[in-house]
Amino acid sequence: MNTFTSFEEFDSKGAHIARARPIVTVGSFDGLHLGHIYLIDELVEFAHRENAPSAVVTFSMHPREYMTGKAMPALTTPPHKRKLLLEHGVDAVLLLEFNEQLRQLSAADFVTECIVGAMNARALLVGFNNRIGKDGEGTFEVLKAIGEKHNLKVVEAERIEVSGQAMSSTAIRQHVQNGDFLWARKMLGRPYSLVGVVQHGDARGRTIGYPTANISLAGLAYPPRGVYGVRITIDGKAHIGAANIGLRPTVDKSRTMPLLEVHVLDFNGDLYGQEVEVEFLFRVRDERMFDSLDSLKSQLRADTAEVRVRSCE
């Protein structure tokens, strides 16, 4: 699969792509929302017209998070983002760790050394109002002038809006954190979902008849604490589930970091170590503490019954 983690790896293992002179775009692409998809579709179509491969340069961490030192909860994990890009027809993905070397590159040096030098690109497609290079100096006009010096065509994509709102990962992140799945879906063009690997927990859910698949939320944007109806995809097959995002106050009073727990209805398999995708469909209730395990079990029965009914509507 044509996925690379550095320009050096691309130079050694992606030489066949470089020889074909790809069409390239650069961006964080967090969430891969409709604005991103429009750009990616344009990239792929551009490449087909030129009989060239398409390549995306993106980052495992948002560059702004690296530069400010402030956490920026992600809408997609790096593997999820790579998967979405490849599903939209991209031929190669460079999924880079943003570091000080990249931060210090001027727009001219980034284009000269990376886009032209390492990738041998014939064209660079720039997202609307996107900036490249140190201190954001690489506006479309600046990049176009740089490209002319290297026989690199530079094209800017159009601005995309949904219901009058500019498309942005920041806006979607806020909608997700507010639990507004409808707005998130409008901007993503698909249901909001989280992708993660199922971790070992304390198996407490299994002892009360409600085993759960536990998924870490570290570094991710996620909905408010509570219980949700979800669709969980396991090995390509979709199942209905009841999910809890929270601190598990009834059984774990020491937890400080919310956890995603999904009880998969009518499923008995072992999910440990498997990557799953969880789509959020609707909210059931707030998370709360119960005075006994019997009270918790009674509420879980009610939750799963509600999820079954509402998932069939």
C-alpha positions, -999 to +999 in steps of 0.1 A: +000+000+000+014+034-009+016+050+025+048+067+037+058+083+070+086+106+057+099+122+025+130+100+029+108+068+029+089+082-001+122+088-019+133+052-013+100+033-016+079+056-037+103+062-065+078+048-090+053+075-080+079+102-082+089+091-117+053+095-128+053+131-115+023+132-091-003+158-085+000+168-048-020+185-021-010+193+015-031+197+046-041+184+081-074+169+068-086+163+103-120+146+100-119+146+062-150+167+060-170+177+028-146+206+021-117+182+023-135+156+002-142+182-025-105+190-026-095+153-027-120+146-055-106+175-074-071+162-068-080+127-081-098+141-111-069+165-119-045+135-117-066+114-140-067+142-166-029+144-164-025+106-164-006+110-132-008+096-096-024+116-069-006+121-035-016+137-002+009+151+023-007+152+058+002+149+094-003+126+124-006+157+147-022+189+136+006+214+130-012+240+151-011+217+181+027+213+177+033+250+172+010+263+201+016+234+225-021+234+232-040+201+228-063+200+197-087+170+200-086+152+167-117+141+148-098+112+132-069+090+143-040+089+118-050+054+106-086+065+102-076+095+082-053+074+060-081+049+054-106+077+044-081+093+020-073+060+003-111+052+001-115+084-019-091+072-046-058+088-035-028+068-049-003+078-022-005+092+014+025+107+032+015+107+068+042+127+085+051+135+121+051+173+122+084+184+138+108+213+143+124+207+109+091+210+091+081+240+112+112+260+103+109+254+065+099+285+046+073+281+019+100+283-008+121+257+009+091+234+015+081+236-021+117+233-035+129+205-012+098+185-005+071+190-032+095+194-062+127+178-049+115+147-030+082+141-047+090+154-082+054+168-084+041+184-116+013+203-098+002+214-063-034+218-055-039+241-025-070+242-003-090+275-002-072+300+020-047+273+031-012+285+040+020+265+038+055+272+053+069+289+083+046+315+100+019+307+073+038+328+047+028+305+018-004+320+006-018+309-028-002+339-045+032+332-029+030+295-038+021+302-073+051+325-078+074+299-062+059+272-085+066+293-116+103+291-108+101+252-108+077+245-136+052+235-109+016+244-116-002+257-085-040+257-083-064+268-055-096+250-047-129+267-041-144+277-007-171+252+004-199+261+028-228+241+044-260+260+051-240+293+051-214+280+075-178+278+063-165+242+063-139+237+090-126+210+113-128+235+142-166+239+136-172+201+134-151+196+166-173+220+184-205+203+171-192+169+182-183+182+217-218+197+219-233+164+209-248+179+177-246+149+154-268+164+128-245+194+121-215+172+123-230+149+097-239+178+075-203+189+074-187+154+073-210+140+047-213+108+068-222+100+104-197+111+130-176+081+141-146+071+161-121+044+151-100+027+177-085-006+189-104-025+216-085-026+248-085-049+278-105-035+307-114-048+341-141-071+326-166-058+351-193-054+324-190-091+317-197-100+353-230-081+353-241-095+319-231-064+298-196-070+283-182-040+266-156-031+240-134-004+256-118+022+234-095+050+245-105+086+238-071+100+244-063+129+220-097+127+203-128+149+201-158+132+215-194+138+225-205+148+260-205+121+287-236+099+285-252+069+269-257+066+231-271+044+205-243+035+181-235+014+151-202-005+155-184-020+125-164-052+132-146-069+103-167-050+078-200-060+094-222-035+112-238-042+146-261-021+169-247-012+202-253+008+234-223+030+242-212+049+273-188+078+273-178+087+308-160+080+340-180+049+352-188+066+386-208+036+399-179+011+396-147+032+392-145+063+414-108+070+407-111+074+369-104+109+356-102+103+318-135+094+300-136+061+283-158+048+254-174+015+263-197-002+237-220-031+246-226-048+212-261-062+210-264-099+200-226-104+198-204-129+217-170-127+199-137-116+213-128-081+202-096-075+221-069-060+199-093-055+169-098-021+153-135-011+152-155+019+140-182+034+162-208+056+146-229+078+170-266+077+161-285+093+190-283+102+226-301+081+252-293+098+285-267+115+307-242+094+326-250+092+363-240+073+395-262+045+408-265+034+444-261-003+436-251-027+409-287-039+407-298-004+399-272+000+373-282-034+357-318-023+356-309+009+339-287-010+314-316-032+305-337-001+298-309+015+278-304-015+255-342-019+250-344+018+240-315+014+216-331-016+200-363+002+194-349+035+182-323+018+159-352+002+140-371+035+135 
